[in-house]
Amino acid sequence: MHNQRRWLAVSAIGFSLFLSTLDGTIVALALPPIARHFQLSARLVSTVTLGYAIPLTVLILPAGDLVGRFRVLPTFLVAGPAESAKRRQGLLPV
C-alpha cells in the first residue's frame, strides 16, 4: 500500500507539471495576437508570460495540499464538470 501511494504522488506531481506546461503553452500561443491587437511591446508580453507561468507552477502543489487537508476534492470533482457542462449548454455565462 505504501508503494502505491508513492506512485500516486509521483503521478500527481508529473500530471500537475504537465498541466502547468500546457497552460503556459496556451498563453504563449494566444499572447502574440493579443499583443498585436493592443500594440504591446515584446518586453511587456514576456513579463505577462512569466508573471503568469511562475506563480502557477510554484503554487500548484501547495494548492493540492490544501485541497487534501480540507477534503474538498470530492466536491470539486462533482461541481467542476457539472459547471463546465452547464457552460457548454449555455446555462451559465462564460
Secondary structure, DSSP 8 states (H G I E B T S, - for coil): -HHHHHHHHHHHHHHHHHHHHHHHHHHHHHHHHHHHHHT--HHHHHHHHHHHHHHHHHHHHHHHHHHHHHT-HHHHHHHHHHHHHHHHTTSS--
